[in-house]
Amino acid sequence: MVTTLAICRRELRAYFTTPLAYVFIVIFVAMNGATAFFFGGLFDRGQADMTSLFSMLPWLYLFLIPAVAMRLWAEERKSGTLELLMTLPVSTTSAVFGKFLAAWVFSGIALSLTFPVWITVNWLGNPDNGIILASYIGGLLMAGSYLAIGGFVSALTRNQVIAFVVGAAVIFLFMMSSLDLILAAFRGWAPIFLVEVIQSLSFLVHYDSIVRGVIDLRDLVFYFSIMGVFLFANVVVVDQKRGA
């Protein structure tokens, strides 16, 4: 755990020593603000809530989170620092989890900076703050799942652009797995339980449940399972690179 936290601190410092962190945060906060106040019509709807912001969050994450994740391992491989990292007395699991944790904390910082919108809706009316808090938790869990997928893809290549595109594509497939168009392709021949499994793999299904204020154990299990599976796969890939 000490090693993991040390790597996490190292990665967080690396984020904030480059313009990447500040550019990401500015774009993320600006796009969320535009979504809530302009496209979502916060003042025109006459309803004090953050529905418009959180309804668009998965789609903003689709482009912004892979941009954070793409550098986790691809940059290490391209610059040759992966070999140096692997020669240190650090387990692969600690390295993978430390990098993931740093990216997750960074994403959480960016999400928390949307708090002025929360303050605004409380000033305008009496929103259900329990639902808003649940939505923030849902957003954080979704960011962690996206990062786990993006980190795994980043470990497969040394090209950050490829890591970004493939990571976003994989996340998009998970998001779209609940669409009727996708499910219809399986209903004709697949058993019902398989169709239900495919539908349950959608991030949107579980996220929508949480943003309604219902934090179900099944939704938590889903998100942590996605993180666990892809972090394990990340460890396997990095171990193979280490052995090579």
ZINOR-V51176 format. One record per residue. N is the residue number from 1. SS is DSSP state (H for helix, E for strand, - for the rest). D_CENTER is the distance of its C-alpha to the mean C-alpha in whole Angstrom. Layout:
# ZINOR-V51176
[[N	SS	D_CENTER] [N	SS	D_CENTER]]
This chain:
# ZINOR-V51176
[[1	-	22] [2	H	24] [3	H	23] [4	H	20] [5	H	20] [6	H	22] [7	H	20] [8	H	17] [9	H	19] [10	H	20] [11	H	17] [12	H	16] [13	H	20] [14	H	19] [15	H	16] [16	H	19] [17	-	22] [18	-	21] [19	H	20] [20	H	17] [21	H	15] [22	H	18] [23	H	17] [24	H	14] [25	H	14] [26	H	17] [27	H	16] [28	H	13] [29	H	16] [30	H	18] [31	H	16] [32	H	15] [33	H	19] [34	H	20] [35	H	19] [36	H	20] [37	H	23] [38	H	24] [39	H	23] [40	-	22] [41	-	26] [42	H	25] [43	H	29] [44	H	30] [45	H	29] [46	-	31] [47	-	28] [48	-	26] [49	-	23] [50	-	19] [51	H	19] [52	H	19] [53	H	16] [54	H	14] [55	H	15] [56	H	14] [57	H	10] [58	H	9] [59	H	11] [60	H	10] [61	H	6] [62	H	8] [63	H	10] [64	H	9] [65	H	6] [66	H	8] [67	H	10] [68	H	9] [69	H	9] [70	-	12] [71	-	14] [72	-	13] [73	-	16] [74	H	18] [75	H	19] [76	H	21] [77	H	22] [78	H	24] [79	H	25] [80	-	26] [81	H	25] [82	H	23] [83	H	27] [84	H	28] [85	H	25] [86	H	26] [87	H	29] [88	-	29] [89	-	29] [90	-	25] [91	-	24] [92	H	22] [93	H	20] [94	H	20] [95	H	19] [96	H	16] [97	H	15] [98	H	16] [99	H	14] [100	H	10] [101	H	11] [102	H	12] [103	H	9] [104	H	8] [105	H	11] [106	H	11] [107	H	8] [108	H	10] [109	H	13] [110	H	12] [111	H	11] [112	H	14] [113	-	16] [114	-	16] [115	H	19] [116	H	22] [117	H	21] [118	H	21] [119	H	24] [120	H	25] [121	H	25] [122	H	27] [123	H	30] [124	H	30] [125	-	30] [126	-	29] [127	-	26] [128	-	25] [129	H	23] [130	H	22] [131	H	20] [132	H	18] [133	H	17] [134	H	16] [135	H	14] [136	H	12] [137	H	12] [138	H	10] [139	H	8] [140	H	7] [141	H	7] [142	H	5] [143	H	2] [144	H	4] [145	H	5] [146	H	3] [147	H	5] [148	H	7] [149	H	8] [150	H	8] [151	H	10] [152	H	13] [153	H	13] [154	H	14] [155	H	16] [156	H	18] [157	-	19] [158	-	21] [159	-	20] [160	H	17] [161	H	18] [162	H	18] [163	H	15] [164	H	13] [165	H	15] [166	H	15] [167	H	11] [168	H	11] [169	H	13] [170	H	12] [171	H	9] [172	H	12] [173	H	14] [174	H	12] [175	H	12] [176	H	16] [177	-	17] [178	-	18] [179	-	20] [180	H	24] [181	H	25] [182	H	23] [183	H	24] [184	H	28] [185	H	28] [186	H	28] [187	H	30] [188	-	33] [189	-	33] [190	-	30] [191	-	31] [192	H	29] [193	H	27] [194	H	26] [195	H	25] [196	H	24] [197	H	21] [198	H	20] [199	H	19] [200	H	18] [201	-	15] [202	-	14] [203	H	10] [204	H	12] [205	H	15] [206	H	14] [207	H	12] [208	H	15] [209	H	17] [210	H	15] [211	H	16] [212	-	19] [213	-	20] [214	-	20] [215	-	18] [216	-	19] [217	H	19] [218	H	18] [219	H	15] [220	H	14] [221	H	16] [222	H	14] [223	H	10] [224	H	12] [225	H	14] [226	H	11] [227	H	10] [228	H	13] [229	H	14] [230	H	12] [231	H	13] [232	H	17] [233	H	17] [234	H	15] [235	H	18] [236	H	21] [237	H	20] [238	H	21] [239	H	24] [240	H	25] [241	H	25] [242	H	26] [243	H	29] [244	-	30]]
